[in-house]
Amino acid sequence: MSINFHDEKNKHTYAARTADSEWIKLINRYLGSKPGTALDIGCGGGIYCKALSDLGADHVIGMDFSESNLNGARENCRSYGNISFVQGNALDTGLPDETADMILERALIHHIRDLDKCFQEASRVIKSGGLFIVQDRTPEDCLLPGSESHLRGYIFEKYSKLISKETERRHSSSEVLKSLSAYQFELIDEISFWETRRSYQDVQELNLDLLNRTGRSILHDLDDDELQDLVGYILEKLSSKQGEPLIEQDRWTIWIAKRRNR
Ligand SMILES: C[S@@+](CC[C@H](N)C(=O)[O-])C[C@H]1O[C@@H](n2cnc3c(N)ncnc32)[C@H](O)[C@@H]1O
């Protein structure tokens, strides 16, 4: 069964990490000195709302269609006075035209089939000249082999039945570029980026993260017995790392675009 974003049990699933410092440095290069109002669509637990605030945004609006994820985000961001949250759908946000100086859609578009509608809505609510940052994994990013740092690759080595599910929901770069261009976005850069997802003290901590399916929607397609077998498989792959810290990374594609003037 796929993840249910509206289940209260999942409310902390996208709030359990902090943004990678290399990600922050990368985004900082594009944001400029006055990011203004930032809109984080599909904000999950607010990890990147905090990062955008730390990067100097005057105000960050976190939007998600899941009230339970927003509850997790509100808790996660409670010490930030300039972050507010609103429930809404990426395809029809309900926000006024030209609300945001910049928009982030991180790990959102693989949950959305109608990319055109999603980018058309972003194009409406962003100001002319505004920065649109889309980050997701392409099918190629997802299917890189497993290693001591790219743990996600082991999931598909162990369960090839998940490969089609994963690749079918991922948009190719050419699809993303086509929709960006159709809705008045000019591409500035397309970046292939290894982002540190999490550091673990040891394999036991990783074990727990996997068993809780934290922030890994694909694991909701495995039943508990299959998940247990997967964890055993991964721990065997990491047998030489017993008692050592682990750094997990994922490969992403980041499209940086600018809204053409109206
Ligand atoms: C994989 S999580 C990513 C969360 C966050 N952006 C991050 O990178 O940590 C995807 C989020 O998008 C939200 N979402 C999925 N489809 C959506 C839609 N059509 N409109 C708004 N939010 C949506 C989910 O509820 C979930 O919080």
PDBQT file of the ligand as one rigid body, heavy atoms in Angstrom, charges set to zero:
ROOT
HETATM    1  C1  LIG A 301       8.344  13.375  -0.016  1.00  0.00    +0.000 C 
HETATM    2  S1  LIG A 301       7.507  14.585   0.920  1.00  0.00    +0.000 S 
HETATM    3  C2  LIG A 301       8.657  15.935   0.805  1.00  0.00    +0.000 C 
HETATM    4  C3  LIG A 301       8.561  16.902   1.949  1.00  0.00    +0.000 C 
HETATM    5  C4  LIG A 301       9.555  18.067   1.897  1.00  0.00    +0.000 C 
HETATM    6  N1  LIG A 301       9.399  18.880   0.714  1.00  0.00    +0.000 N 
HETATM    7  C5  LIG A 301      10.969  17.549   1.980  1.00  0.00    +0.000 C 
HETATM    8  O1  LIG A 301      11.672  17.593   0.962  1.00  0.00    +0.000 OA
HETATM    9  O2  LIG A 301      11.376  17.107   3.071  1.00  0.00    +0.000 OA
HETATM   10  C6  LIG A 301       6.212  15.107  -0.176  1.00  0.00    +0.000 C 
HETATM   11  C7  LIG A 301       5.220  16.063   0.466  1.00  0.00    +0.000 C 
HETATM   12  O3  LIG A 301       4.355  16.569  -0.560  1.00  0.00    +0.000 OA
HETATM   13  C8  LIG A 301       3.027  16.577  -0.060  1.00  0.00    +0.000 C 
HETATM   14  N2  LIG A 301       2.154  16.504  -1.233  1.00  0.00    +0.000 N 
HETATM   15  C9  LIG A 301       1.989  15.472  -2.098  1.00  0.00    +0.000 A 
HETATM   16  N3  LIG A 301       1.139  15.819  -3.076  1.00  0.00    +0.000 NA
HETATM   17  C10 LIG A 301       0.763  17.099  -2.849  1.00  0.00    +0.000 A 
HETATM   18  C11 LIG A 301      -0.086  18.014  -3.512  1.00  0.00    +0.000 A 
HETATM   19  N4  LIG A 301      -0.749  17.678  -4.616  1.00  0.00    +0.000 N 
HETATM   20  N5  LIG A 301      -0.225  19.249  -2.994  1.00  0.00    +0.000 NA
HETATM   21  C12 LIG A 301       0.422  19.616  -1.850  1.00  0.00    +0.000 A 
HETATM   22  N6  LIG A 301       1.230  18.787  -1.173  1.00  0.00    +0.000 NA
HETATM   23  C13 LIG A 301       1.396  17.546  -1.659  1.00  0.00    +0.000 A 
HETATM   24  C14 LIG A 301       2.939  15.397   0.885  1.00  0.00    +0.000 C 
HETATM   25  O4  LIG A 301       1.897  15.540   1.826  1.00  0.00    +0.000 OA
HETATM   26  C15 LIG A 301       4.329  15.415   1.509  1.00  0.00    +0.000 C 
HETATM   27  O5  LIG A 301       4.360  16.215   2.676  1.00  0.00    +0.000 OA
ENDROOT
TORSDOF 0
